Amino acid sequence: MMPFACSSQAEDQGEQFGETSAAVQSDSDLALSSLRILGAKVDGRMDQCQRCHDINRASVRKWANDYATTMTSLRDANTPATQRVNRLRQNPADEASGFSPAQIGFLAAGSHFGVGPNVNPTRHPKTLEQGKLLGGLFRSEDEYAAFRAGVLMPVDPAFERLTATEYETLMTWAGKGLPKLDELLPEQPRPTTCTDDFTGLTAHARKMRTKGWAAVNRERRVKMFACDDNAAPAQCFTQQRNGKDIFPKADSTTFAKSWAPEGTTVRVLRELGYKSFYWTRGSADGRFVASGVSGRSEGGAVVTDLAAALNAAAPQTRDIWAKASYDPSFYPDNSGFMFQGAGAVYCAQSLLTKAATAQITFNEPECSRLGTTGLYQTIGQPMGDNAFPDRFIVTSKWVGDDGGRRFLETDPVPVAGPDAGATIQVSRADDNGTYAITQRTTLTTPFEGDTMMSPSTALLANRVAGEVNGQGVQLGYAIREVTTSTAGSEYRFALRELGHVCMDGNKANFSYDERFLVTYHYLTRKDFPSDAAWAPYKDKGGSDIYVVDFVTGEKVAVTHMGPGQFALFPHFRSDGWLYFEVRDAVAKKEYVAATDAALVRLAQGN
């Protein structure tokens, strides 16, 4: 997921535009041309596409380094071609997995070039060499086509792809070591420290106890999945068939025995019958979970109906295939959902509850197309009783992570720069209930990205891109309060810092009562008390789910995954059960699971 490089030229028309070969440009001209191609802020202007990556020193260096590492691997003649190709996959150990742009850097912006007429041997030698190299590695045209489709960037058709001349310029600059980058792209110093601050977060959590979406959905009697009428949340998922739990406790299985820390319960809700792609999210009632999925003719995304397992006669599965890509989000009032794929699309949740729905094209009467909103979006919904409520869609600069594919994963270092910002888009319905984006507002959040919004729209959680000893690092999460006012038919948005949480992790989510922040973290040696405890994970990796309690200030690991098992993409449902996905990289299986860890903390009465 790297839709950077928003080209300013429609097609490469060669010398009729007076092109200067990249090979003969000075370092200064080469750097300036490359930064302009990327959309960086140079010459006092900023042509950066609003939904692309933040173009700054850290991000440019990362993409150049990832590209260099990838090309070195691809050129390694001592390694079989199949093995070199597999290194480009989501999981290099699994030839059935698709291809991913996550770690190939600038190559994602030039993978669409082969050796066709737009690639001139004189003007584009590096691009031609790359096309010949790639074309000779794959076992078939179909495999090569799958690679090009899987890593093609930018993915959004609203953004033009690089021309061969633009790509040649970029590769030449990267090959020289990015000369003049610091000179042409000056930046203020990045933050270097983080201090926990929970005072404002505690006050907010106490206020939302009776005013957040958890309270509203409870008052509206939104029925939670796998819960009997009037049952307490802790009593959910206890249904049985023939004396056995339909949703087994993790500690009753062999593969998940370690998952639940003492005093908590983890339930295994489903072993997935597909390979998910990027994050998984679920509906407010917990019945539906959705994700991207690769390698399926039915569509590029899927919504799984967990209720099929409760069929009275026999357990069943129900997967609804969707013509989308990834990044599902569900509305906090349990009324709808959206996906990314050829722009943003959304549908009423009633489409999923129809027994006849087996595939979604987004041409259904329950669906609408919102256009381009940007990737890694989250949805918040202001509190109210409108028949067609406004919704806020939030995007920002981000670092992609498909999670758990390569064993030794680490938390991606955030690279947001001084000009980073969070964009709030207002999705508003007409009299017929058809939604459209009616307003976009970008609010500055320097060195903060990977923005996630709370269900009520009141909070944003940003990963902080800092620097220590000259190295980019994550300095925890900055939590900002969103305030709104109206001027006619438009909203006026403002941000203020509400608190900081100092910890490692990836993109974060909020609980529906907005007391808890949740993320996942790839395990490293410092997460273990001894070398002996770390040893089983050293070559297999792993990740756990972490919850932050705004009331007590505690940060707690709520899973304990085995070596090679990755707990990923956590998200709450409305009553406090916390869902997450597990990718078992050793067994090559995937699961949806749920933990009552937040409910246990709530029961303690803090």
C-alpha positions in Angstrom: 0.0 0.0 0.0 2.3 2.7 -1.3 0.4 5.1 -3.6 3.1 7.7 -3.7 4.5 9.5 -6.7 1.6 11.4 -8.1 2.9 12.2 -11.5 2.5 15.6 -13.2 2.8 14.2 -16.7 0.2 12.1 -18.5 2.5 10.3 -20.9 6.1 10.1 -21.7 6.4 12.0 -25.0 10.2 11.9 -25.2 12.3 14.5 -26.7 9.5 16.6 -28.2 9.2 18.2 -24.8 12.9 18.9 -24.6 13.8 16.2 -22.1 17.2 16.2 -20.5 18.6 12.7 -19.9 18.9 11.9 -16.2 22.4 10.6 -16.7 23.7 14.1 -17.6 21.9 16.2 -15.1 23.8 17.8 -12.2 23.2 16.5 -8.7 21.2 19.6 -7.9 19.0 19.3 -11.0 18.5 15.6 -10.5 17.5 16.1 -6.9 15.2 19.0 -7.7 13.5 17.0 -10.5 13.1 13.9 -8.4 11.6 15.8 -5.5 9.2 17.6 -7.8 8.2 14.2 -9.3 7.5 12.9 -5.8 5.5 16.0 -4.9 7.8 17.3 -2.2 7.7 20.9 -0.9 10.5 22.5 -2.9 10.8 26.0 -4.4 8.2 27.3 -2.0 5.5 25.1 -3.5 3.9 21.9 -2.5 2.2 19.8 -5.2 1.9 16.8 -2.9 -1.2 14.7 -3.5 -3.3 15.0 -0.4 -3.8 11.2 -0.1 -0.3 10.2 -0.8 2.6 9.6 1.5 4.3 12.4 3.3 7.4 13.3 1.2 10.2 14.1 3.6 13.8 13.1 4.3 12.8 10.0 6.3 10.3 8.7 3.8 12.5 9.3 0.8 15.4 7.5 2.4 13.3 4.6 3.4 11.9 4.1 -0.1 15.4 4.4 -1.6 16.9 1.9 0.9 14.0 -0.6 0.4 14.5 -0.3 -3.4 18.2 -0.9 -3.1 17.8 -3.9 -0.9 15.1 -5.4 -3.3 17.2 -4.8 -6.4 20.3 -6.4 -4.8 18.2 -9.5 -4.0 16.7 -9.6 -7.5 20.2 -9.4 -9.1 21.7 -12.2 -7.0 22.5 -14.7 -9.7 23.6 -17.2 -7.1 20.1 -17.5 -5.9 17.5 -19.4 -7.9 15.0 -17.2 -9.8 12.0 -18.7 -8.0 13.5 -17.9 -4.6 14.2 -14.3 -5.7 10.6 -13.9 -6.9 9.3 -15.3 -3.6 11.1 -12.6 -1.7 8.6 -10.2 -3.3 5.6 -12.1 -1.9 3.6 -11.3 1.1 5.0 -14.4 2.7 8.3 -15.5 1.0 7.8 -19.0 2.5 4.4 -19.4 0.9 4.2 -19.5 -3.0 0.5 -19.3 -2.7 0.6 -15.8 -1.2 0.3 -12.8 -3.4 2.8 -10.0 -4.0 3.1 -7.0 -1.8 4.5 -3.5 -2.4 5.1 -3.0 1.3 8.9 -3.5 1.3 10.1 -2.8 -2.3 10.4 1.0 -2.0 10.6 2.9 -5.3 10.1 -0.2 -7.3 6.4 0.0 -6.6 6.3 3.2 -8.6 8.0 1.5 -11.6 6.7 -2.0 -11.6 4.3 -1.3 -14.5 7.2 -0.8 -16.9 8.3 -3.7 -19.0 10.3 -3.3 -22.2 7.6 -1.7 -24.2 7.7 1.3 -26.6 7.5 3.8 -23.8 10.9 2.7 -22.5 13.6 4.1 -24.7 17.0 2.3 -24.5 18.9 5.7 -24.7 16.8 7.8 -22.4 15.7 5.1 -19.9 18.5 2.5 -19.5 17.9 1.8 -15.8 14.2 1.4 -16.4 14.9 -0.9 -19.3 17.4 -3.0 -17.3 14.9 -3.4 -14.5 12.1 -4.5 -17.0 14.4 -7.1 -18.6 15.5 -8.4 -15.1 11.9 -8.8 -13.8 10.6 -10.2 -17.1 13.3 -12.9 -17.0 12.7 -14.0 -13.4 9.1 -15.1 -13.4 8.0 -18.6 -14.5 5.1 -17.5 -16.6 3.4 -14.4 -18.1 0.6 -15.0 -15.6 2.9 -14.9 -12.6 4.6 -11.7 -13.9 1.2 -10.2 -14.5 0.1 -11.1 -10.9 3.2 -9.4 -9.6 2.6 -6.2 -11.6 -1.0 -6.1 -10.5 -0.2 -6.8 -6.9 2.4 -4.1 -6.4 1.2 -1.5 -8.9 1.3 1.9 -7.4 -0.4 4.3 -7.1 -3.4 2.0 -6.8 -6.0 4.7 -6.9 -6.9 5.5 -10.6 -7.3 9.2 -9.7 -3.5 9.4 -9.5 -1.4 9.2 -12.6 1.5 6.7 -12.6 5.1 7.8 -13.3 6.3 8.0 -16.9 9.5 6.2 -17.9 11.4 9.5 -17.9 10.2 10.4 -14.4 11.0 6.9 -13.1 14.5 7.0 -14.7 15.2 10.3 -13.1 14.1 9.0 -9.7 16.2 5.8 -10.1 19.3 7.8 -11.1 19.0 10.0 -8.1 18.5 7.1 -5.8 21.4 5.2 -7.3 23.7 8.2 -6.5 22.7 8.1 -2.9 20.1 10.9 -2.9 22.6 13.8 -3.2 21.3 17.3 -2.2 18.3 15.8 -0.3 19.0 17.6 3.0 19.9 20.8 1.2 16.8 21.0 -0.9 14.4 19.6 1.7 15.3 21.3 4.9 13.3 20.3 8.0 12.9 21.4 11.6 14.3 19.0 14.2 12.1 15.9 14.9 10.9 15.3 18.4 13.4 13.3 20.5 11.5 12.4 23.8 8.1 11.2 24.9 6.4 11.7 28.3 3.2 9.9 29.3 0.3 12.3 30.0 -3.0 10.8 30.9 -4.8 13.6 32.8 -6.9 14.8 29.9 -7.5 11.2 28.7 -8.8 10.1 32.0 -11.3 13.0 32.1 -12.4 12.2 28.6 -12.9 8.5 29.4 -15.0 9.2 32.5 -17.2 11.6 30.5 -17.8 9.1 27.6 -18.8 6.4 30.0 -22.4 7.5 29.6 -22.1 9.5 26.4 -20.1 7.4 24.0 -21.3 5.0 21.4 -21.0 2.1 23.8 -23.7 3.7 26.0 -25.9 4.7 23.0 -25.8 1.3 21.4 -26.7 -0.3 24.8 -29.6 2.1 25.2 -30.8 1.3 21.7 -30.5 -2.4 22.5 -28.3 -3.2 19.6 -28.0 -6.9 20.0 -24.4 -8.2 20.3 -23.4 -11.2 18.3 -23.3 -14.6 20.2 -25.0 -13.1 23.3 -28.2 -14.3 24.7 -30.9 -11.7 25.4 -30.2 -9.6 28.6 -26.9 -11.5 29.1 -23.9 -9.6 30.4 -21.1 -9.3 27.9 -18.9 -11.7 29.8 -21.4 -14.4 29.2 -21.2 -14.1 25.4 -19.7 -16.8 23.1 -20.8 -19.6 25.4 -23.1 -21.4 22.9 -22.5 -25.1 22.6 -23.3 -27.9 20.1 -23.3 -31.5 21.3 -21.7 -30.4 24.6 -18.8 -28.6 23.0 -18.2 -24.8 22.7 -18.9 -23.5 19.2 -16.4 -20.7 19.9 -13.8 -22.6 21.9 -11.6 -21.1 24.6 -8.1 -20.8 23.4 -6.7 -22.8 26.3 -8.8 -25.8 25.2 -7.0 -26.0 21.9 -3.5 -27.1 21.0 -2.6 -24.3 18.7 -3.9 -21.4 20.9 -3.2 -22.7 24.4 -1.0 -19.8 25.4 -3.0 -16.9 23.8 -5.0 -15.8 26.9 -3.0 -14.3 29.8 -4.0 -15.4 33.3 -7.4 -14.0 34.4 -8.7 -13.5 30.8 -10.5 -15.5 28.2 -9.7 -15.7 24.5 -12.3 -17.3 22.2 -11.4 -18.6 18.7 -14.3 -17.4 16.5 -13.3 -18.7 13.1 -10.5 -20.3 11.2 -10.4 -18.3 7.9 -10.7 -20.1 4.6 -8.8 -17.4 2.7 -5.6 -15.4 3.0 -6.4 -11.9 4.3 -4.7 -8.8 2.9 -4.0 -5.8 5.2 -6.2 -5.1 8.1 -9.3 -6.7 9.5 -12.2 -4.8 11.0 -15.6 -5.8 12.5 -19.1 -4.5 12.9 -20.3 -2.8 16.0 -22.3 -5.8 17.0 -19.4 -8.2 16.2 -21.3 -10.3 13.8 -19.3 -9.4 10.7 -15.6 -9.2 10.1 -14.0 -7.9 6.9 -10.6 -7.7 5.3 -8.8 -7.5 2.0 -8.1 -10.9 0.4 -5.8 -11.8 -2.5 -5.9 -14.5 -5.1 -9.7 -14.9 -5.4 -11.7 -14.5 -8.6 -14.8 -13.6 -6.5 -13.3 -10.3 -5.5 -10.4 -8.6 -3.7 -12.1 -8.4 -0.4 -14.4 -10.4 1.9 -17.0 -9.9 4.7 -17.3 -13.0 6.9 -20.6 -13.6 8.7 -19.7 -15.3 12.0 -23.4 -16.0 12.6 -23.2 -19.0 10.2 -21.4 -21.0 12.9 -24.6 -20.8 15.0 -26.7 -22.7 12.5 -28.9 -25.0 14.5 -28.4 -28.0 12.3 -24.6 -27.9 11.7 -21.8 -25.4 11.7 -21.5 -23.5 8.5 -19.3 -20.7 7.0 -20.5 -17.7 5.1 -18.0 -15.5 3.2 -19.4 -12.6 1.2 -17.0 -11.6 -1.6 -16.7 -8.0 -2.5 -15.3 -6.1 -5.5 -13.0 -4.0 -3.4 -9.3 -4.0 -2.3 -8.8 -3.6 1.5 -9.3 -1.2 4.4 -12.8 -2.1 5.6 -14.5 0.2 8.2 -17.8 -0.1 10.0 -20.1 2.6 11.2 -20.3 2.9 15.0 -24.1 2.8 15.0 -24.1 -0.6 13.3 -25.7 0.7 10.2 -23.1 0.3 7.4 -19.6 -0.3 6.2 -17.1 0.9 3.6 -14.1 -0.4 1.7 -11.4 0.9 -0.5 -11.2 -0.2 -4.1 -11.4 2.0 -7.2 -12.1 4.8 -4.7 -14.1 4.5 -1.5 -17.4 2.6 -1.5 -19.9 2.0 1.2 -23.1 0.0 1.8 -25.9 -0.3 4.3 -25.3 -3.2 6.7 -28.7 -4.5 5.8 -27.1 -5.8 2.6 -25.0 -8.2 4.7 -27.9 -9.5 6.8 -29.8 -10.6 3.6 -29.3 -14.3 3.3 -29.2 -14.1 -0.5 -26.1 -11.8 -0.5 -23.1 -13.8 -1.6 -21.2 -11.2 -3.5 -21.0 -7.4 -3.5 -20.3 -5.4 -6.6 -21.2 -2.0 -5.0 -23.8 -1.5 -7.7 -26.5 -2.7 -5.3 -29.2 -0.2 -4.2 -27.8 -0.3 -0.7 -24.4 1.0 -1.8 -22.9 4.3 -3.0 -19.5 5.4 -4.2 -17.8 8.2 -2.3 -14.9 8.7 -4.7 -11.3 9.1 -3.6 -10.9 9.4 0.2 -7.4 8.1 0.8 -6.2 4.8 2.2 -6.1 3.6 5.8 -9.2 5.6 6.7 -11.2 5.5 9.9 -14.8 6.5 10.4 -16.3 8.5 13.2 -19.9 9.5 13.7 -21.1 12.4 15.8 -23.6 11.6 18.4 -27.2 12.3 17.3 -30.5 10.8 16.2 -30.6 11.9 12.5 -32.1 9.5 10.1 -29.0 10.0 7.8 -26.3 11.2 10.2 -23.1 12.9 9.0 -19.9 10.8 9.2 -16.3 11.9 9.3 -13.7 10.0 7.3 -10.2 10.6 8.6 -7.0 10.0 6.6 -3.3 11.0 7.1 0.2 10.1 6.0 0.9 6.5 6.8 3.3 3.6 6.8 1.8 0.3 5.4 1.9 -3.0 7.2 0.3 -6.2 6.0 1.5 -8.0 9.1 3.1 -11.3 10.0 4.1 -12.4 6.6 7.9 -12.4 7.0 8.5 -13.9 10.4 10.9 -11.3 11.7 8.6 -8.3 11.4 9.3 -5.1 13.3 7.0 -2.2 14.0 7.3 0.0 10.9 9.0 3.3 11.8 6.7 6.2 11.3 8.1 8.8 8.8 5.6 11.7 9.0 7.3 15.0 8.4 6.9 18.6 9.5 4.1 19.2 7.0 2.0 16.2 8.0 -1.6 16.6 8.7 -4.9 14.8 9.3 -7.6 15.2 6.7 -11.2 15.1 7.9 -13.8 14.5 5.1 -17.4 15.0 5.8 -19.7 12.4 4.3 -23.2 13.7 4.1 -26.5 12.2 2.8 -29.0 13.7 0.5 -32.8 13.3 1.0 -32.6 9.8 -0.5 -29.9 8.7 1.9 -27.1 8.6 -0.7 -23.9 9.8 0.8 -21.2 12.0 -0.9 -18.1 13.8 0.3 -19.1 17.4 0.8 -16.1 18.9 2.7 -12.4 18.2 3.2 -10.4 19.9 5.9 -6.7 19.2 6.7 -5.4 20.0 10.1 -1.6 20.2 10.7 -0.1 17.5 12.9 3.7 17.9 12.5 5.6 14.6 12.7 2.4 12.7 13.4 0.7 10.2 11.1 -1.1 6.8 10.9 -4.1 8.7 12.3 -7.0 6.8 13.7 -10.3 8.4 14.9 -12.5 7.4 17.9 -16.1 6.3 17.2 -17.6 9.6 18.5 -15.1 11.7 16.4 -13.8 13.3 19.6 -10.3 11.9 19.5 -7.4 11.2 17.1 -4.5 8.9 17.8 -1.3 9.6 15.9 1.9 7.7 15.8 4.8 10.2 16.5 7.8 10.1 14.1 10.8 11.0 16.2 14.5 10.7 16.0 17.1 9.4 18.5 20.8 9.3 17.8 20.2 10.1 14.2 17.8 7.2 13.7 14.0 7.4 13.1 11.9 6.0 15.9 8.4 5.9 17.1 7.8 8.1 20.1 4.5 6.7 21.2 1.1 8.2 20.4 -0.1 11.7 20.5 -3.8 11.8 21.3 -5.6 14.9 20.1 -9.1 16.2 20.8 -11.2 17.2 17.8 -13.5 20.1 18.4 -16.2 21.1 16.0 -18.5 24.1 15.3 -20.7 24.9 12.3 -20.8 27.8 9.9 -23.8 27.5 7.7 -23.7 24.0 6.2 -20.0 23.5 6.9 -18.1 22.2 9.9 -15.2 24.1 11.5 -12.6 21.7 13.0 -9.8 22.3 15.4 -7.3 20.1 17.3 -5.7 20.4 20.7 -3.3 18.0 22.4 -5.1 16.0 25.0 -2.5 13.4 26.1 0.5 11.2 25.2 1.1 7.5 25.5 4.7 6.4 25.3 4.9 2.9 23.9 5.8 0.9 20.7 3.1 -0.3 18.4 1.3 0.2 15.1 -1.9 1.9 14.1 -4.2 2.2 17.1 -7.9 1.9 17.7 -10.3 3.1 20.4 -13.0 1.3 22.3 -16.6 2.3 21.9 -16.6 3.8 25.4 -13.3 5.6 24.5 -11.6 4.4 27.6 -9.1 2.0 25.9 -6.5 2.4 23.2 -5.5 -0.8 21.5 -2.6 -1.7 19.1 -0.4 -4.6 18.1 3.4 -4.8 18.5 6.0 -7.0 16.9 8.0 -8.7 19.6 11.8 -8.0 20.1 14.3 -9.0 22.6 13.4 -6.2 25.0 9.9 -7.6 25.4 11.3 -10.7 27.1 12.9 -11.1 30.6 15.8 -13.2 29.4 17.6 -14.6 26.4 16.1 -18.0 27.1 12.6 -16.6 26.9 13.4 -14.8 23.7 15.1 -17.7 22.0 12.0 -19.5 20.6 10.9 -16.2 18.9 14.3 -15.2 17.6 14.0 -16.9 14.3 10.2 -17.1 14.0 9.0 -13.7 15.3 5.6 -12.9 16.8 3.3 -10.1 17.8 0.9 -9.4 20.7 -2.1 -7.1 21.3 -1.6 -4.3 23.8 -4.3 -2.3 25.5 -3.9 1.1 27.2 -6.3 2.1 29.9 -6.9 5.8 30.0 -8.3 5.7 33.5 -5.5 3.9 35.2 -2.6 4.7 32.8 -1.7 1.0 32.5 -0.3 -0.6 29.3 -1.0 -4.3 29.2 -0.3 -7.1 26.8 -3.6 -8.9 26.4 -2.4 -11.8 24.3 0.6 -14.2 24.6 1.2 -15.6 21.2 3.4 -18.5 20.5 6.6 -18.3 18.3 5.6 -17.5 14.7 2.1 -16.5 15.7 1.1 -12.9 15.0 -1.9 -11.2 16.7 -2.8 -8.3 14.4 -5.3 -5.6 13.6 -7.2 -5.4 16.9 -10.6 -3.6 17.0 -13.4 -3.4 19.6 -17.0 -4.2 19.2 -19.5 -2.0 21.0 -19.8 -4.0 24.3 -16.1 -4.2 25.0 -15.1 -7.5 23.5 -11.9 -7.0 21.6 -11.5 -8.8 18.2 -8.2 -9.5 16.5 -6.7 -11.6 13.7 -4.1 -14.2 14.1 -1.7 -15.2 11.3 0.1 -18.4 12.2 3.1 -18.1 9.9 4.4 -21.6 10.8 1.1 -23.5 10.4 0.1 -21.1 7.5 -3.4 -20.6 9.0 -5.4 -17.5 10.0 -8.0 -17.0 12.7 -10.4 -14.5 14.1 -10.3 -14.4 17.9 -11.8 -12.3 20.7 -10.6 -11.5 24.2 -12.5 -10.2 27.2 -9.4 -8.4 28.6 -11.1 -5.0 28.6 -14.3 -6.4 30.1 -12.2 -7.9 32.9 -10.7 -4.4 33.6 -14.1 -2.8 33.6 -15.3 -5.4 36.1 -12.6 -4.3 38.5 -14.4 -1.1 39.0 -11.7 1.5 38.3 
